[in-house]
Amino acid sequence: MYLQTKMMKQNNSMMKKIAMMLLAALLPLAAMAQYEEDTDNGVVSLAGREGFSIETKKGDFVFKPYLLVQTSGNFNWYDDEGLDKAYNQDNVANSGFAVPYAVLGFTGKAFEKVSFNLSINAAASGGALLQQAWFDVALKQQFAIRVGKFKTPFSHAYLTTLGETLMPVLPTSLTAAVILPYSLNAVMPNIGTGFDLGVEIHGLLAGKFGYEVGLFNGTGASVNTAGKTLSDDWHIPSLLYAGRLTYMPKGVMPSTQGNPNRLHEDKIMFGLSASVNVESESESTNDTRVGLEFAWLKNRLYLAAEAYWMNVGFTKRQKIDKSYNFLGGYVQGGYFVAPRVQLAARYDFFNRNGVDTNGFLNMPAVGVNYFFKGCNLKLQAMYQFIGRTGHDTQLDRDNDDLGIATHSATVLLQYSF
C-alpha cells in the first residue's frame, strides 16, 4: 500500500512537471492563436460583410456597434440518482424558455494600432454582466498587448465566435464541475476557463504560427475586482498563468464552426495550450490544465477535436496529501447539406470522478442549423444523451452525472447585427 501511494505521488509530480515544461515552452513566444480578419469581438462575425460602422475621413478611427440575442426552448430529463420516490424528486427540471445571451457591444480601431471592444450581456447577472472590456495595442503583427476582460487562451470551443458555434450548448466536459470526495463546497473546478481579467501578449509569426501568453485573475467571468494574494506554497502571485500555441499551415483559421458565407474555405489548425491556476478555488487548490486542439474547415465541412487534462492538487493548509486527475474531450463535425442547412454531430466524454475511479460519461449529441437568408437569423436544434460506462459501484455511477440531465433538447433562435 505504501509503495502504491508513493508511486501515485511520483506520477502526479511527473505530470505536473510536464505541464510546467509545456507552459514554459510557450512563454518565450508571443502570438495569438486565432486571428480573424473580419471580426475581433468574439461575439458576431461579419464574415465579409461591412455592417454598420462610423469612420473618420482619414480612416484613423473606426467604431462598429454589434448585437447578439439568443432565445431558447429547453427540455431536461434527470435520472433519479438512486433516490426514493418518496423524496418527490422531479425528473423534468430546468426546462422551459431562456435567454442565454443578450449582448450589446461595440468594437473598433484607432490610429491603426489600437483596437478595442466592450460588450454587456444583459442576460447575465453580477460581474458577468460585463462580458468583455479590453483594448489591444498591436506594435506589429508579430507582437501585441491586450489588457482587460477577454477570453483566456484555452479551448477551441470557447475561442470560437459565440454566434457561430456548431451546437447551442458547449461540450459538457468543459463546463461541468468535477466530483471530489471531500465536503469542500468551494472546490468545484471545471476544465474550461472562459472569460477572465488579465493581460496578454500575442502575435502571428510567418502567417502560420499563432501564440498568446497571459496572466489572469483565475476567478472567471463573474468577478471584476482584484482580490488575489501570494501563494503560501509556491510564493508567487496566486494568478492564472496561461499560454497557447497554434500552427495553421494554410493561413489564419477563422473563428467559426459554420457560416453559410464561408463555404469555400480550406483552413486547418493544430493547437497546444497549458495553464496553472495557482491557489484557485478560494486558495484551496492548484489547478493545472493541458489541452490539445484540432480544427479543419474544408468548403462545406467542419471538423474539430479536443482533449484536455486537469490536475487538482490541494494546498498545504488543506492537509490533504493527494491530488486528482481528470480527462475529457470531444469530437464534432458539421456539414452543409444545402447552402443554408448544416447537420451537426458531437461525441463528448468526461471521467468526472477522476482517473483513479473507473467509469466515465458518454455524451453523444446531434443537431441541425438553419441560416435564414438576408436577415441574420440562425435557428439551431440539438439533442444530447448522457450515458455512463464502466463504473464499479452504483454510487460512482450516480455521482458521475450528478446534476446533469440524462436527456436534453435545445432549440435556439439567434439574431445578430
C-alpha positions as CSV (number, residue, x, y, z in Angstrom):
1,M,0.0,0.0,0.0
2,Y,2.8,2.3,0.9
3,L,4.6,1.5,-2.4
4,Q,1.4,2.2,-4.4
5,T,0.8,5.6,-2.7
6,K,4.5,6.5,-3.3
7,M,4.2,5.6,-7.0
8,M,0.9,7.7,-7.3
9,K,2.7,10.7,-5.8
10,Q,5.6,10.3,-8.2
11,N,3.3,10.0,-11.2
12,N,1.4,13.2,-10.2
13,S,4.6,15.0,-9.7
14,M,5.8,13.9,-13.1
15,M,2.6,15.1,-14.8
16,K,2.9,18.5,-13.1
17,K,6.5,18.9,-14.3
18,I,5.4,18.0,-17.8
19,A,2.6,20.6,-17.7
20,M,5.0,23.3,-16.4
21,M,7.5,22.5,-19.1
22,L,4.9,22.9,-21.8
23,L,3.8,26.2,-20.3
24,A,7.5,27.3,-20.1
25,A,7.9,26.4,-23.8
26,L,5.1,28.7,-24.7
27,L,6.2,31.7,-22.7
28,P,9.1,32.9,-24.9
29,L,6.7,33.1,-27.9
30,A,4.3,35.9,-28.4
31,A,1.5,35.4,-30.9
32,M,-2.3,35.0,-30.8
33,A,-3.8,31.6,-31.7
34,Q,-6.8,32.8,-33.5
35,Y,-6.7,35.8,-35.9
36,E,-9.9,36.7,-37.6
37,E,-9.7,39.2,-40.4
38,D,-13.3,40.3,-40.3
39,T,-14.1,40.4,-36.6
40,D,-12.3,40.9,-33.3
41,N,-15.2,41.0,-30.9
42,G,-15.6,37.2,-30.3
43,V,-19.4,37.5,-30.5
44,V,-20.5,38.4,-34.0
45,S,-18.6,37.7,-37.2
46,L,-19.2,40.0,-40.2
47,A,-17.8,37.3,-42.5
48,G,-17.0,39.7,-45.3
49,R,-20.0,42.0,-44.7
50,E,-19.2,45.6,-44.0
51,G,-22.1,46.0,-41.5
52,F,-22.8,49.4,-39.8
53,S,-19.8,51.5,-38.8
54,I,-18.7,55.0,-38.1
55,E,-15.4,56.1,-39.6
56,T,-13.4,59.3,-39.8
57,K,-12.4,60.6,-43.2
58,K,-8.8,59.8,-42.6
59,G,-9.7,56.3,-41.5
60,D,-7.8,56.6,-38.3
61,F,-10.8,55.8,-36.2
62,V,-13.5,53.1,-36.8
63,F,-16.4,52.4,-34.5
64,K,-18.7,49.3,-35.0
65,P,-21.7,48.5,-32.8
66,Y,-23.0,44.9,-32.7
67,L,-25.8,43.0,-31.2
68,L,-26.5,39.3,-30.4
69,V,-29.8,38.0,-28.9
70,Q,-30.4,34.3,-28.3
71,T,-33.7,32.8,-27.1
72,S,-34.1,29.1,-26.4
73,G,-36.6,26.4,-25.5
74,N,-35.1,23.7,-23.3
75,F,-36.2,20.3,-22.1
76,N,-34.1,18.4,-19.5
77,W,-34.9,14.9,-18.0
78,Y,-32.8,13.8,-15.0
79,D,-32.1,10.4,-13.6
80,D,-33.4,9.5,-10.1
81,E,-29.8,9.1,-8.9
82,G,-30.9,6.3,-6.6
83,L,-33.3,8.4,-4.6
84,D,-36.5,7.0,-3.3
85,K,-39.7,8.4,-5.0
86,A,-40.8,9.5,-1.5
87,Y,-38.4,12.4,-1.8
88,N,-40.7,13.7,-4.5
89,Q,-37.9,14.3,-6.9
90,D,-38.8,15.8,-10.3
91,N,-37.3,14.0,-13.3
92,V,-38.1,17.0,-15.5
93,A,-36.4,20.2,-14.3
94,N,-34.6,23.3,-15.7
95,S,-37.0,23.2,-18.6
96,G,-38.9,26.0,-20.4
97,F,-37.7,29.2,-22.1
98,A,-34.5,31.1,-21.6
99,V,-32.4,34.0,-22.9
100,P,-28.8,32.6,-22.8
101,Y,-27.3,35.8,-24.3
102,A,-28.4,39.3,-24.9
103,V,-25.2,41.0,-25.9
104,L,-24.9,44.7,-26.9
105,G,-21.4,46.0,-27.6
106,F,-19.1,47.9,-29.8
107,T,-15.7,47.3,-31.2
108,G,-13.3,49.5,-33.2
109,K,-9.8,50.6,-34.1
110,A,-7.8,53.8,-33.7
111,F,-4.6,55.0,-35.3
112,E,-4.0,51.6,-36.9
113,K,-2.5,50.3,-33.7
114,V,-5.2,50.2,-31.0
115,S,-8.3,48.1,-31.2
116,F,-10.9,48.0,-28.5
117,N,-14.0,46.1,-27.5
118,L,-16.8,46.4,-24.9
119,S,-19.8,44.2,-24.5
120,I,-22.6,43.9,-22.0
121,N,-24.6,40.6,-21.6
122,A,-27.9,41.8,-20.2
123,A,-29.0,38.1,-19.7
124,A,-26.3,37.6,-17.1
125,S,-26.1,39.0,-13.5
126,G,-23.5,40.3,-11.2
127,G,-20.0,40.7,-12.5
128,A,-20.9,38.6,-15.6
129,L,-22.9,41.5,-16.9
130,L,-19.7,42.9,-18.2
131,Q,-18.9,40.2,-20.8
132,Q,-15.8,41.8,-22.3
133,A,-13.9,45.1,-21.9
134,W,-10.4,45.3,-23.4
135,F,-8.1,47.2,-25.6
136,D,-5.3,45.8,-27.8
137,V,-2.1,47.6,-28.8
138,A,-0.5,46.0,-31.9
139,L,3.1,47.2,-32.2
140,K,3.4,44.9,-35.2
141,Q,1.7,41.7,-36.5
142,Q,4.2,39.6,-34.5
143,F,3.7,41.4,-31.2
144,A,0.7,42.9,-29.5
145,I,-0.5,43.5,-25.9
146,R,-4.1,43.0,-24.8
147,V,-5.4,44.2,-21.4
148,G,-8.8,43.9,-19.8
149,K,-11.5,41.2,-19.7
150,F,-11.5,38.7,-22.6
151,K,-11.3,35.0,-23.4
152,T,-8.4,33.1,-21.8
153,P,-6.2,31.2,-24.2
154,F,-7.6,27.7,-23.8
155,S,-10.0,25.6,-25.8
156,H,-11.2,25.9,-29.4
157,A,-14.8,25.6,-28.2
158,Y,-14.6,28.7,-26.1
159,L,-12.4,30.7,-28.5
160,T,-14.9,30.3,-31.3
161,T,-17.1,33.3,-32.1
162,L,-20.1,33.0,-29.8
163,G,-22.7,33.3,-32.6
164,E,-21.0,30.7,-34.8
165,T,-20.8,27.6,-32.6
166,L,-21.8,24.3,-34.1
167,M,-24.1,23.5,-31.2
168,P,-26.2,25.8,-29.0
169,V,-24.6,24.2,-25.9
170,L,-20.8,23.9,-25.2
171,P,-19.3,20.4,-24.5
172,T,-20.3,19.2,-21.0
173,S,-16.7,18.0,-20.4
174,L,-15.7,21.7,-20.4
175,T,-18.5,23.2,-18.4
176,A,-19.4,20.5,-15.7
177,A,-17.7,20.8,-12.3
178,V,-15.6,17.8,-11.3
179,I,-16.5,15.5,-8.4
180,L,-14.1,15.4,-5.5
181,P,-14.6,13.1,-2.4
182,Y,-14.4,16.0,0.1
183,S,-17.1,18.3,1.5
184,L,-15.3,21.5,0.4
185,N,-18.0,23.5,-1.2
186,A,-15.5,26.0,-2.6
187,V,-13.6,23.3,-4.5
188,M,-15.7,22.7,-7.7
189,P,-13.4,23.5,-10.6
190,N,-14.3,22.7,-14.2
191,I,-11.9,22.3,-17.1
192,G,-12.9,25.3,-19.2
193,T,-11.6,28.7,-18.1
194,G,-13.7,31.1,-20.3
195,F,-13.5,34.8,-19.8
196,D,-11.3,36.4,-17.2
197,L,-9.4,39.7,-16.3
198,G,-5.8,40.0,-17.2
199,V,-3.0,40.9,-19.6
200,E,-1.8,39.0,-22.6
201,I,1.0,39.3,-25.2
202,H,0.2,37.8,-28.6
203,G,1.0,37.9,-32.3
204,L,1.3,35.9,-35.5
205,L,4.6,34.6,-36.9
206,A,5.1,33.8,-40.6
207,G,1.4,33.9,-41.2
208,K,1.2,30.4,-39.7
209,F,2.1,30.3,-36.1
210,G,-0.1,31.9,-33.5
211,Y,0.7,32.3,-29.9
212,E,-0.7,34.0,-26.8
213,V,0.7,34.1,-23.2
214,G,-1.1,35.8,-20.4
215,L,-1.7,36.4,-16.7
216,F,-5.2,36.4,-15.4
217,N,-7.0,36.6,-12.0
218,G,-8.2,33.0,-12.4
219,T,-11.6,33.9,-10.9
220,G,-13.7,33.6,-14.1
221,A,-16.2,35.8,-15.8
222,S,-18.3,36.7,-12.7
223,V,-15.6,38.6,-10.9
224,N,-14.4,42.1,-12.0
225,T,-12.4,43.0,-8.9
226,A,-8.8,42.4,-7.8
227,G,-8.8,40.0,-4.8
228,K,-5.8,37.7,-5.2
229,T,-2.8,37.2,-2.9
230,L,0.5,35.5,-2.8
231,S,0.7,31.7,-2.9
232,D,1.6,30.2,0.5
233,D,3.0,27.1,-1.1
234,W,4.8,28.4,-4.2
235,H,5.4,32.1,-3.0
236,I,4.3,33.5,-6.3
237,P,1.2,35.6,-7.2
238,S,-1.9,33.4,-7.0
239,L,-3.0,34.0,-10.6
240,L,-3.8,32.0,-13.7
241,Y,-0.7,31.5,-15.8
242,A,-1.8,30.5,-19.3
243,G,-0.3,30.1,-22.8
244,R,-1.4,28.7,-26.2
245,L,0.4,27.9,-29.4
246,T,-1.2,27.1,-32.8
247,Y,0.0,26.0,-36.2
248,M,-2.1,27.0,-39.2
249,P,-0.3,25.8,-42.3
250,K,-2.9,27.2,-44.7
251,G,-3.2,30.6,-43.1
252,V,-5.3,32.1,-40.3
253,M,-8.1,29.8,-39.1
254,P,-11.4,31.7,-39.0
255,S,-13.1,31.6,-35.5
256,T,-16.2,29.8,-36.8
257,Q,-17.8,26.3,-36.7
258,G,-20.1,27.0,-39.6
259,N,-21.1,30.0,-41.7
260,P,-23.0,30.0,-45.0
261,N,-20.8,32.9,-46.2
262,R,-17.7,30.7,-45.8
263,L,-18.4,27.6,-48.0
264,H,-15.1,27.9,-49.9
265,E,-12.5,27.8,-47.1
266,D,-9.6,25.5,-46.8
267,K,-8.0,26.0,-43.4
268,I,-6.6,23.8,-40.7
269,M,-5.3,24.3,-37.2
270,F,-3.4,22.4,-34.6
271,G,-3.2,23.8,-31.1
272,L,-1.5,23.2,-27.7
273,S,-2.3,25.0,-24.5
274,A,-1.3,24.9,-20.9
275,S,-2.2,26.8,-17.7
276,V,-1.7,26.7,-14.0
277,N,-4.3,28.4,-11.7
278,V,-2.3,29.0,-8.5
279,E,-4.3,28.7,-5.3
280,S,-7.6,28.8,-7.1
281,E,-11.0,27.8,-5.6
282,S,-10.7,30.1,-2.5
283,E,-7.0,29.3,-2.1
284,S,-7.6,25.6,-1.5
285,T,-6.2,24.0,-4.7
286,N,-3.7,24.5,-7.5
287,D,-5.3,23.5,-10.8
288,T,-3.1,22.6,-13.8
289,R,-4.6,22.2,-17.3
290,V,-3.2,21.0,-20.6
291,G,-5.2,20.9,-23.9
292,L,-4.7,19.6,-27.4
293,E,-6.8,21.0,-30.3
294,F,-7.6,20.3,-33.9
295,A,-9.9,22.1,-36.3
296,W,-10.5,21.9,-40.1
297,L,-12.6,23.9,-42.5
298,K,-12.9,22.4,-46.0
299,N,-15.6,24.0,-48.1
300,R,-18.9,22.8,-46.6
301,L,-17.2,20.5,-44.0
302,Y,-16.2,21.4,-40.5
303,L,-14.3,19.0,-38.1
304,A,-12.8,19.6,-34.7
305,A,-11.4,17.5,-31.8
306,E,-10.1,18.4,-28.4
307,A,-8.6,16.5,-25.5
308,Y,-7.7,18.1,-22.1
309,W,-6.3,17.0,-18.8
310,M,-6.7,18.7,-15.4
311,N,-4.8,18.0,-12.2
312,V,-6.3,19.3,-8.9
313,G,-3.8,19.4,-6.1
314,F,-4.7,20.7,-2.6
315,T,-2.7,23.4,-0.8
316,K,-0.7,22.5,2.3
317,R,-3.3,24.3,4.5
318,Q,-5.9,21.8,3.4
319,K,-3.9,18.9,4.9
320,I,-5.0,16.6,2.0
321,D,-1.9,14.7,0.7
322,K,-3.5,13.6,-2.6
323,S,-4.2,15.1,-6.0
324,Y,-6.7,14.2,-8.6
325,N,-6.5,13.9,-12.4
326,F,-9.4,14.4,-14.8
327,L,-9.6,13.7,-18.6
328,G,-12.1,14.9,-21.1
329,G,-12.6,15.7,-24.7
330,Y,-14.8,15.7,-27.7
331,V,-15.0,15.1,-31.5
332,Q,-17.5,17.1,-33.5
333,G,-18.4,17.8,-37.1
334,G,-20.8,19.7,-39.3
335,Y,-21.7,19.6,-43.0
336,F,-23.8,22.0,-45.1
337,V,-26.1,19.6,-46.9
338,A,-27.6,22.7,-48.5
339,P,-26.3,26.3,-48.7
340,R,-28.1,27.2,-45.5
341,V,-28.7,23.9,-43.8
342,Q,-25.9,22.4,-41.6
343,L,-26.1,19.0,-40.0
344,A,-24.1,18.5,-36.8
345,A,-22.9,15.7,-34.5
346,R,-20.7,15.5,-31.4
347,Y,-19.3,12.8,-29.2
348,D,-18.2,14.2,-25.8
349,F,-16.6,12.2,-22.9
350,F,-15.5,13.0,-19.4
351,N,-14.3,11.0,-16.4
352,R,-15.8,13.4,-13.9
353,N,-14.9,11.3,-10.8
354,G,-11.2,11.3,-11.8
355,V,-8.9,8.8,-13.5
356,D,-8.4,6.8,-10.2
357,T,-12.1,5.8,-10.3
358,N,-13.4,3.6,-13.0
359,G,-16.1,4.8,-15.3
360,F,-16.8,7.8,-17.5
361,L,-19.6,9.7,-19.2
362,N,-20.5,9.1,-22.8
363,M,-22.3,12.2,-24.2
364,P,-23.3,11.9,-27.9
365,A,-25.3,14.8,-29.4
366,V,-26.9,15.5,-32.8
367,G,-28.1,18.8,-34.2
368,V,-29.2,20.8,-37.2
369,N,-28.7,24.5,-38.0
370,Y,-30.6,26.7,-40.4
371,F,-29.4,30.1,-41.5
372,F,-32.2,32.4,-42.8
373,K,-31.3,34.3,-45.9
374,G,-30.7,38.1,-45.7
375,C,-31.8,38.7,-42.2
376,N,-29.0,37.4,-39.9
377,L,-31.3,34.9,-38.2
378,K,-30.0,31.5,-37.2
379,L,-32.0,28.5,-35.9
380,Q,-30.3,25.7,-34.0
381,A,-31.7,22.5,-32.6
382,M,-29.8,19.7,-30.7
383,Y,-30.4,16.6,-28.6
384,Q,-27.9,15.2,-26.1
385,F,-27.8,11.9,-24.2
386,I,-25.7,11.3,-21.1
387,G,-24.6,7.7,-20.8
388,R,-22.5,6.1,-18.0
389,T,-20.0,3.4,-18.6
390,G,-17.6,1.2,-16.6
391,H,-18.4,2.3,-13.0
392,D,-17.6,-0.1,-10.1
393,T,-20.5,1.0,-7.9
394,Q,-23.9,2.5,-8.3
395,L,-22.7,5.4,-6.1
396,D,-19.9,6.2,-8.5
397,R,-22.4,5.9,-11.4
398,D,-24.8,8.3,-9.7
399,N,-22.1,10.8,-8.8
400,D,-20.6,11.0,-12.3
401,D,-23.7,12.6,-13.8
402,L,-24.9,14.3,-10.7
403,G,-26.8,17.5,-11.7
404,I,-26.5,16.7,-15.4
405,A,-29.6,15.9,-17.5
406,T,-29.7,12.4,-18.9
407,H,-31.8,13.6,-21.9
408,S,-31.6,17.2,-23.0
409,A,-33.1,19.0,-26.0
410,T,-32.5,22.7,-27.0
411,V,-34.0,24.8,-29.8
412,L,-32.3,28.2,-30.1
413,L,-33.2,31.2,-32.3
414,Q,-30.4,33.8,-32.7
415,Y,-30.4,37.2,-34.2
416,S,-27.2,39.1,-34.8
417,F,-26.4,42.6,-36.1
